[in-house]
Amino acid sequence: MRQQMVLGNFMFGLSRNFAYSSLARGADGGWKSFDAVTGKPISSQTGQGLQTLKISGKSMYATAMDRLDELRALQAQRVPVPLVDGIGRNWGLWQIITVSETQSSVLDDGTAMVVDWFIDLLEFANA
């Protein structure tokens, strides 16, 4: 079964009707600037910061709502989870910081026809 990414036991991909359309990755190099009275700010290396990921997509129907509930259940375990991409590369352990959604075209039974969603992950480096 093809997949884009696996977070813990949760799989992103078309085969589960929950594919992401964008992934934004950030890394902090650890540089800080401090004001100096007599000139330009002084730069100092304070140690590399944790990486961040924002994964987002648009999914349809009750399936999207169910998948987001799965992600929230994984988040509720409050433990870092491994992240592995579709080609088998291990991205290490990550914390699930935010799971957000915007529902639109909601039917009279409360089922959203369209769900825009995103999750924020923060690298876990204690291991």
N, C-alpha and C positions, 0 to 999 in steps of 0.2 A: 504494500500500500504506500503510495507516494505521500510525502509530507513536506511542508515547508520548514517546520520547526517543532520540537517537542520540549515543553516546559514541565518538568516533573513527569506526571503521567498524562498531561494534556497535550493533544496533538492539534496543531494548526495545519490546515490544508483543505483543498477542494474536496477530497474524499470524505471529509466530515462536514462539508458545507459551512466551513468556518476558516476561510483563508484570510490572511492579512494582505493589505495592499501597500503598506509602507512600514518601514522600520527606520527609526532615527537613533543613532548611537553617538554618545558623547563621552569624551575622556578629558579629565582635568589634569594638566601637566604639573600642578603643584606650585606654580609661581604666584607669589603675593607681592604687592607693592605697598611700601610704607612711605608716607609723606616725610620729607626732610625739610627742615627750616631753611637751610642754606642753598637749596637747589632742587633738582629733579627728584622724584620719588626713587627710593632704593628698592630694588628687586631682591627677593630672597626665595630660595627653594625650601618649601615646607613639607615636601613629600607628595607623591602622586595621589590624587583623589580617586574615589571610586567611579567606575564607569556607569553610565545610565543608558537605558534603552526605552524607547517609546514605540510600541507596536500598535498599529491601528488598522481598521478595516470597516467594511460595510457588509452586513449580512442580512439575510431575509427570513421572515416568518418566525414561528415559534422555535425553530431550531436555533436561531441566534440567541434567543432568550435563554434556552436550555444550556447552551455552551457557556454563556456568561455566568450562569449559576454554577457550572462546573468550575470555572475559574475562581469564583468567589469562595467556593468550598476549599479549593486548593490554597487560596490566600488565608482562609480562616485557620488552617493548620499551623500558621505562624512559624514556619521553618523554611530555610533557604532550599531552593530546588534546582536541580541541574537543568541546563539549557543546551540542547543539541540541535544543530541545523540539519537540513535535509540531505546533506552530503556526508554526514557523520562527524562533523567537527564539534568537539565539546567546547562550549563557551564558558564553562565553570558553573559556580553556584550563584543564584540570583534571589533577591528578595522581591516579592510582589508588593509594591507600594500602593498602587491605585488600579482599580478596575472601574471604568466609567462607560456609560452608554447614553445615547440619545435615541429615543424611540420616536418614529413618525409613521404616519398613515396607520393609526391604530384602529383596529376593528372594534365592533360593539362588544365583543367578548374580552377585550383587553389585549389581544394578540397584536403585536407590532408587525407590520408588513416590512418595514425597513428599520434596521438598527445600526447606527453609526457607533463604533466603540473604540476604546483605546485602553491599553494597560501600560503602566509605568513600572519598570524594573530597576533595581539598584544592585550593583555587584555586591556579592558577599565575599569578603576577603579574610575572615577570621580563621579559615581552615588552613 
